Amino acid sequence: VQVAHAVLRPESHCCGTCLQPLFLRKDEPLHGIASGGYQHSLDRRMLTALHAIPGVPQAMRYTLEAIGDKAARILFMSEAIECGDDQFPELLELVDKAKWRLDLDIEPRLFLGESPHMNALTTGVGQPIIVVRSALLDQMDDDAVLAILGHELGHLHANHPLYMSVARALLQGGLATSALVRLLSLPIQRALLRWLRYAELTADRAALLASRDITCCVRMMLTFAGGNRPGTAERTRMRVAPFIRQCRELAGMQLRNGVDGMLGSYLAADRTHPFVAVRVVELIQWVEHGSYLDILAGDYPRRSAARRRRACRRQDEQA
Ligand SMILES: [Zn+2]
């Protein structure tokens, strides 16, 4: 199977012997996929390290469930519109479609909030919330919004909101201290920010697994980079292929030239999200590596197996 061809048209590939399809079709769900099946390796490594900080995740989970979730619900009920069967059900349908394809049984509350900035966010530990900003709906079509909702569901699936809160608390705690402590804790803050960026790459893979359309996912990032307001859309038709070429050129420059690489890292160091070009290249490399097609072919870890492994590990630790 040629990866590039199969990624663009997975439904056209069948087994030469039994004629069964080799890959899931667009509207077929995955079955119990564990988030580890698509988690970026550096996201996984950093999450393991965060999890190992004694007591912090447990304390944060308790605090977030008791106070944070409630505060978020009150905030978004106050300033945004909750979607339901009789209020913007179209957006809810897109969430359901993304959940169906990813096979997730998470039940987030969905809000639409007004903003001129294209953005969506996920929060909540016990009662998750997804907020979609109105500018996204102005500038993106349903397929792209579905991919974005897949991205947000990926954050929930990988348990990111809890650790993102831990990371933000540690980052803000660091900022509130004296200049000396701030300086000494700089490597930790940088490491946390680096993890936040890797968590986004995991969520981008969930976006692709929900969308099943790599062109749509890259176009979505192209829109984040250049916008799609009427003035832009009427004057130019933005194309995916030259944008991918640009992103690859940048990645090549940074790989070949140490100074370019260092400059890229320096410019990204204080960001919670990776640059769009990095996200495009990372997603394409994951696809080219074959991992995406492996998942569509049914080769991925399942939640039940992952749960069993965690239980065994806990028993081993207790022993
Ligand atoms: Zn994200």
Residues whose N, C-alpha, C, O or C-beta is under 5 A from the ligand:
A	BS01	ZN	E200 A203
